[in-house]
Amino acid sequence: MECCQELLQEGEEDPVNFIHRIVAGDDIWVYRHDPLIELESKARYRQGEQTPTLPRRERIKWFRERILGLLNDMVVLDIRHYCSTMLHPKYRSLKCCTNEERLRCQQYIREQLKIIGGIATTATVVQEVEPPPKKFKVADDLFSRFEDDNSYGMEENEDQATGYETMEIDKSLLTNNPLDFWKIHSKTFPSLSKLARRVHSIPATSTEVERQFSSAGLIINQCRTNINPEQVGNILLIRSLNRVK
């Protein structure tokens, strides 16, 4: 890794482009960077390693695996990160993710849709008035009241998730802001657009930040009250002398 740092410090490669090409395994890029091979050999010599020099491809493979390992250690992803990626129309297919990660993400999205649908259904049911029971004339009408009428919208939510995953999207019309897409399709995917706004939007309240500042202010005030009066006089004297200077 020392040779990678030296190569970046010398300005021969943009850091983001450097890591992107190594992670992507660009074969053309491998043959353009003889300085990388030379620096890697110097680093081995400084460390006193007597191991035989590996072929060029093997060295680049080692750098790629090492950087991937460091990135995996530095970046910890949970299910919300996968959800936000899937709800971005440009990256909804979750390429380079395992099948298990995709299934977990799809399951999480469907669970959130059920929660959103349940809240909306509860509000609707409270407002509705139960109609009087009907008189049944034939046997078919008698059993029809036990049929599923999808009143809780579970299948509708499932259809929204499936429809979003399978719909054809013109990528030329997409922007870097996923909320633009969900604003246009809010009527097509009402529950899914609510979930996308919840995931991608910045909270409109500053309560958490204000709480942190309030806690810091309490700590400072307590430290001030615990100062000895003699020390307060010394502090004021030093402050006045600094102003005179």
Sine and cosine of phi, psi and omega as CSV:
sin_phi,cos_phi,sin_psi,cos_psi,sin_omega,cos_omega
0.00,0.00,-0.39,0.92,0.00,-1.00
-0.89,0.46,-0.63,0.77,-0.02,-1.00
-0.93,0.37,-0.53,0.85,0.08,-1.00
-0.90,0.43,-0.67,0.74,0.01,-1.00
-0.90,0.44,-0.66,0.75,0.01,-1.00
-0.90,0.43,-0.64,0.77,0.00,-1.00
-0.91,0.42,-0.61,0.79,0.03,-1.00
-0.95,0.32,-0.61,0.79,0.01,-1.00
-0.92,0.40,-0.52,0.86,0.02,-1.00
-0.97,0.25,-0.14,0.99,0.07,-1.00
0.98,0.21,0.34,0.94,-0.02,-1.00
-0.99,0.10,-0.16,0.99,-0.03,-1.00
-0.46,-0.89,0.68,-0.74,0.11,-0.99
-0.91,0.40,0.72,-0.70,-0.09,-1.00
-0.85,0.53,-0.71,0.70,-0.03,-1.00
-0.91,0.41,-0.70,0.71,0.02,-1.00
-0.91,0.42,-0.59,0.81,0.00,-1.00
-0.87,0.49,-0.79,0.62,-0.02,-1.00
-0.93,0.38,-0.64,0.77,-0.02,-1.00
-0.88,0.48,-0.67,0.75,-0.04,-1.00
-0.94,0.33,-0.60,0.80,0.02,-1.00
-0.92,0.38,-0.71,0.70,-0.01,-1.00
-0.90,0.44,-0.61,0.79,0.00,-1.00
-0.96,0.27,-0.28,0.96,0.00,-1.00
0.94,0.34,0.68,0.73,-0.03,-1.00
-0.93,0.36,0.93,-0.36,-0.02,-1.00
-0.92,0.39,-0.58,0.81,0.01,-1.00
-0.90,0.44,-0.63,0.78,0.00,-1.00
-0.90,0.44,-0.51,0.86,-0.04,-1.00
-0.86,0.50,-0.67,0.75,-0.10,-1.00
-0.99,0.15,-0.13,0.99,-0.02,-1.00
-1.00,-0.03,-0.18,0.98,-0.18,-0.98
-0.89,-0.47,0.91,0.41,0.15,-0.99
-0.89,0.45,-0.57,0.82,0.06,-1.00
-0.85,0.53,-0.53,0.85,0.03,-1.00
-0.90,0.44,-0.67,0.74,0.02,-1.00
-0.91,0.41,-0.66,0.75,0.00,-1.00
-0.91,0.42,-0.69,0.72,0.01,-1.00
-0.91,0.42,-0.59,0.81,0.02,-1.00
-0.91,0.42,-0.61,0.79,0.04,-1.00
-0.92,0.39,-0.65,0.76,0.04,-1.00
-0.89,0.45,-0.63,0.77,0.01,-1.00
-0.90,0.44,-0.66,0.75,0.04,-1.00
-0.90,0.44,-0.62,0.78,-0.02,-1.00
-0.92,0.39,-0.66,0.75,0.01,-1.00
-0.90,0.43,-0.58,0.81,-0.01,-1.00
-0.99,0.16,-0.05,1.00,0.04,-1.00
0.97,0.24,0.35,0.94,0.00,-1.00
-0.98,0.20,0.71,-0.71,-0.01,-1.00
-0.95,-0.32,0.27,0.96,-0.01,-1.00
-0.94,0.35,0.55,-0.84,0.00,-1.00
-0.90,0.43,0.52,-0.86,-0.02,-1.00
-0.93,0.36,0.75,-0.66,-0.01,-1.00
-1.00,0.09,0.40,-0.92,0.10,-1.00
-0.87,0.49,0.31,-0.95,-0.09,-1.00
-0.86,0.51,-0.71,0.70,-0.03,-1.00
-0.88,0.47,-0.63,0.78,-0.01,-1.00
-0.91,0.42,-0.60,0.80,0.01,-1.00
-0.92,0.38,-0.71,0.71,0.03,-1.00
-0.89,0.45,-0.61,0.79,0.05,-1.00
-0.89,0.47,-0.64,0.77,0.02,-1.00
-0.90,0.43,-0.69,0.72,0.03,-1.00
-0.88,0.48,-0.67,0.74,-0.03,-1.00
-0.89,0.45,-0.73,0.69,0.00,-1.00
-0.91,0.42,-0.60,0.80,0.00,-1.00
-0.92,0.40,-0.70,0.71,0.00,-1.00
-0.91,0.41,-0.64,0.77,0.05,-1.00
-0.88,0.48,-0.66,0.75,0.03,-1.00
-0.89,0.45,-0.67,0.74,0.02,-1.00
-0.91,0.41,-0.64,0.77,0.02,-1.00
-0.91,0.42,-0.63,0.78,0.03,-1.00
-0.91,0.42,-0.57,0.82,0.03,-1.00
-0.96,0.28,-0.56,0.83,-0.07,-1.00
-0.99,0.16,-0.58,0.81,-0.09,-1.00
-0.96,-0.29,0.89,-0.45,0.02,-1.00
-0.97,-0.26,0.89,-0.46,-0.05,-1.00
-0.97,-0.25,0.67,-0.75,0.15,-0.99
-0.90,-0.44,-0.08,-1.00,-0.14,-0.99
-0.91,0.42,-0.43,0.90,-0.01,-1.00
-0.93,0.36,-0.54,0.84,0.05,-1.00
-0.92,0.39,-0.66,0.75,0.05,-1.00
-0.91,0.42,-0.63,0.77,0.01,-1.00
-0.89,0.45,-0.71,0.70,0.00,-1.00
-0.90,0.43,-0.57,0.82,0.04,-1.00
-0.93,0.37,-0.67,0.74,-0.01,-1.00
-0.93,0.36,-0.52,0.86,0.02,-1.00
-0.99,0.11,0.07,1.00,0.17,-0.99
-1.00,-0.05,0.88,-0.48,-0.12,-0.99
-0.86,0.51,-0.40,0.92,0.01,-1.00
-0.97,0.24,-0.45,0.89,-0.13,-0.99
-0.83,-0.56,0.43,0.90,-0.11,-0.99
-0.92,0.39,-0.38,0.93,-0.03,-1.00
-0.97,0.23,-0.19,0.98,0.01,-1.00
0.81,0.59,0.80,0.60,0.05,-1.00
-0.90,0.45,0.49,-0.87,-0.03,-1.00
0.94,0.34,0.09,1.00,0.12,-0.99
-0.99,-0.15,0.44,-0.90,0.01,-1.00
-0.97,0.23,0.28,-0.96,0.04,-1.00
-0.89,0.46,-0.57,0.82,0.02,-1.00
-0.90,0.44,-0.66,0.75,0.02,-1.00
-0.91,0.41,-0.63,0.78,0.03,-1.00
-0.91,0.42,-0.70,0.72,-0.01,-1.00
-0.90,0.44,-0.65,0.76,0.03,-1.00
-0.89,0.46,-0.66,0.75,0.00,-1.00
-0.91,0.41,-0.70,0.71,0.02,-1.00
-0.89,0.46,-0.65,0.76,0.03,-1.00
-0.91,0.42,-0.66,0.75,0.01,-1.00
-0.90,0.45,-0.69,0.73,0.00,-1.00
-0.89,0.46,-0.67,0.74,0.00,-1.00
-0.92,0.39,-0.57,0.82,0.07,-1.00
-0.91,0.41,-0.67,0.75,0.03,-1.00
-0.91,0.41,-0.58,0.81,0.04,-1.00
-0.92,0.40,-0.60,0.80,0.05,-1.00
-0.90,0.43,-0.63,0.77,0.03,-1.00
-0.90,0.43,-0.72,0.70,0.02,-1.00
-0.90,0.44,-0.69,0.72,0.03,-1.00
-0.91,0.42,-0.59,0.81,0.02,-1.00
-0.92,0.40,-0.63,0.77,0.03,-1.00
-0.91,0.42,-0.70,0.72,-0.01,-1.00
-0.91,0.41,-0.62,0.78,-0.02,-1.00
-0.93,0.37,-0.64,0.77,0.02,-1.00
-0.87,0.48,-0.68,0.73,0.02,-1.00
-0.90,0.43,-0.58,0.82,0.00,-1.00
-0.95,0.30,-0.66,0.75,-0.03,-1.00
-0.91,0.42,-0.59,0.81,0.00,-1.00
-0.89,0.45,-0.59,0.80,-0.05,-1.00
-0.98,0.20,-0.44,0.90,-0.06,-1.00
-0.98,0.21,0.50,-0.86,0.07,-1.00
-0.96,-0.26,0.74,-0.68,-0.05,-1.00
-0.93,0.37,0.81,-0.58,-0.01,-1.00
-0.95,0.30,0.36,-0.93,0.03,-1.00
-0.92,0.39,0.52,-0.86,-0.01,-1.00
-0.90,0.44,0.60,-0.80,0.00,-1.00
-1.00,0.02,0.41,-0.91,0.08,-1.00
-1.00,0.03,0.77,-0.64,-0.04,-1.00
-1.00,-0.07,0.75,-0.66,-0.04,-1.00
-0.98,-0.19,-0.56,0.83,-0.04,-1.00
-0.79,-0.61,0.19,-0.98,-0.05,-1.00
-0.91,0.41,-0.57,0.82,0.00,-1.00
-0.88,0.48,-0.65,0.76,0.03,-1.00
-0.92,0.38,-0.51,0.86,-0.02,-1.00
-0.90,0.44,-0.65,0.76,-0.04,-1.00
-1.00,0.00,-0.20,0.98,-0.03,-1.00
-0.92,0.39,-0.40,0.91,-0.02,-1.00
-0.95,0.32,-0.26,0.97,0.02,-1.00
-1.00,-0.06,-0.04,1.00,0.00,-1.00
-0.96,0.28,0.48,-0.88,-0.01,-1.00
-0.97,0.25,0.82,-0.57,0.00,-1.00
-0.95,-0.30,0.14,0.99,0.03,-1.00
0.82,0.57,0.64,0.77,-0.07,-1.00
-0.94,0.35,-0.34,0.94,-0.04,-1.00
-0.99,-0.11,0.02,1.00,0.15,-0.99
0.94,0.35,0.35,0.94,-0.03,-1.00
-0.93,0.38,-0.69,0.72,0.00,-1.00
-0.92,0.39,-0.55,0.84,0.03,-1.00
-0.89,0.46,-0.67,0.75,0.02,-1.00
-0.91,0.41,-0.64,0.77,0.05,-1.00
-0.88,0.47,-0.65,0.76,0.01,-1.00
-0.91,0.42,-0.56,0.83,0.03,-1.00
-0.90,0.44,-0.72,0.70,0.00,-1.00
-0.90,0.43,-0.71,0.71,0.00,-1.00
-0.92,0.39,-0.65,0.76,0.01,-1.00
-0.90,0.45,-0.61,0.79,0.03,-1.00
-0.92,0.38,-0.62,0.79,-0.04,-1.00
-0.94,0.34,-0.48,0.88,-0.10,-1.00
-0.97,-0.25,-0.13,0.99,-0.07,-1.00
-0.94,0.33,0.49,-0.87,0.06,-1.00
-1.00,0.04,0.80,-0.60,-0.06,-1.00
-0.87,-0.49,0.77,-0.64,0.08,-1.00
-0.98,0.18,0.96,-0.27,-0.09,-1.00
-0.92,0.39,-0.37,0.93,0.01,-1.00
-0.93,0.36,-0.34,0.94,0.00,-1.00
-1.00,-0.06,-0.09,1.00,-0.05,-1.00
-0.99,0.13,0.53,-0.85,0.09,-1.00
-0.92,-0.39,0.08,-1.00,0.03,-1.00
-0.96,0.29,-0.27,0.96,0.03,-1.00
-1.00,-0.08,0.93,-0.36,-0.03,-1.00
-0.91,0.40,-0.36,0.93,-0.01,-1.00
-0.92,0.38,-0.40,0.92,0.08,-1.00
-0.89,0.45,-0.66,0.75,0.02,-1.00
-0.90,0.43,-0.71,0.71,-0.06,-1.00
-0.95,0.30,-0.41,0.91,0.08,-1.00
-0.93,0.37,-0.62,0.79,0.01,-1.00
-0.95,0.32,-0.62,0.79,-0.09,-1.00
-0.98,-0.22,0.42,0.91,-0.03,-1.00
-0.92,0.40,-0.50,0.87,0.03,-1.00
-0.98,0.17,-0.53,0.85,0.02,-1.00
-0.95,0.30,-0.66,0.75,0.00,-1.00
-0.82,-0.58,0.97,0.25,-0.09,-1.00
-0.89,0.45,-0.74,0.67,-0.03,-1.00
-0.95,0.32,-0.64,0.77,-0.02,-1.00
-0.92,0.39,-0.58,0.82,0.04,-1.00
-0.93,0.37,-0.56,0.83,0.08,-1.00
-0.90,0.45,-0.69,0.73,0.03,-1.00
-0.90,0.44,-0.66,0.75,0.01,-1.00
-0.90,0.44,-0.66,0.75,0.04,-1.00
-0.91,0.42,-0.60,0.80,0.02,-1.00
-0.92,0.40,-0.58,0.81,-0.05,-1.00
-0.98,0.18,-0.69,0.73,-0.15,-0.99
-1.00,-0.05,-0.27,0.96,-0.08,-1.00
-1.00,0.08,0.54,-0.84,0.10,-1.00
-0.98,0.18,0.71,-0.70,0.00,-1.00
-0.82,0.57,0.67,-0.74,-0.05,-1.00
-0.99,0.14,0.00,1.00,-0.02,-1.00
-0.93,-0.38,0.50,-0.86,0.04,-1.00
-0.94,-0.35,0.45,0.89,-0.07,-1.00
-0.88,0.48,-0.70,0.72,-0.05,-1.00
-0.90,0.44,-0.67,0.74,0.01,-1.00
-0.91,0.41,-0.68,0.73,0.02,-1.00
-0.89,0.45,-0.58,0.82,0.03,-1.00
-0.91,0.42,-0.64,0.77,0.03,-1.00
-0.91,0.42,-0.69,0.72,0.03,-1.00
-0.90,0.44,-0.62,0.79,0.02,-1.00
-0.90,0.44,-0.67,0.74,0.03,-1.00
-0.89,0.45,-0.67,0.74,0.03,-1.00
-0.89,0.45,-0.63,0.77,0.03,-1.00
-0.90,0.44,-0.62,0.78,0.03,-1.00
-0.90,0.43,-0.64,0.77,0.02,-1.00
-0.90,0.43,-0.69,0.72,-0.01,-1.00
-0.91,0.42,-0.67,0.74,0.01,-1.00
-0.89,0.45,-0.62,0.78,0.02,-1.00
-0.92,0.39,-0.62,0.79,0.05,-1.00
-0.90,0.43,-0.61,0.79,0.02,-1.00
-0.91,0.41,-0.66,0.75,-0.02,-1.00
-0.93,0.35,-0.40,0.92,-0.02,-1.00
-1.00,0.07,-0.07,1.00,-0.01,-1.00
-0.96,0.28,0.68,-0.74,0.06,-1.00
-0.90,0.43,0.67,-0.74,0.02,-1.00
-0.82,0.58,-0.58,0.82,0.03,-1.00
-0.90,0.43,-0.63,0.78,0.03,-1.00
-0.92,0.40,-0.56,0.83,0.05,-1.00
-0.89,0.46,-0.67,0.74,0.05,-1.00
-0.89,0.46,-0.65,0.76,0.03,-1.00
-0.90,0.44,-0.65,0.76,0.00,-1.00
-0.90,0.44,-0.68,0.73,0.01,-1.00
-0.91,0.42,-0.60,0.80,0.03,-1.00
-0.90,0.43,-0.72,0.69,0.01,-1.00
-0.89,0.46,-0.64,0.77,0.00,-1.00
-0.90,0.43,-0.66,0.75,0.01,-1.00
-0.92,0.39,-0.59,0.80,0.04,-1.00
-0.91,0.41,-0.62,0.79,0.03,-1.00
-0.91,0.42,-0.56,0.83,0.03,-1.00
-0.93,0.36,-0.58,0.81,0.02,-1.00
-0.90,0.43,-0.61,0.79,0.02,-1.00
-0.90,0.43,0.00,0.00,0.00,0.00
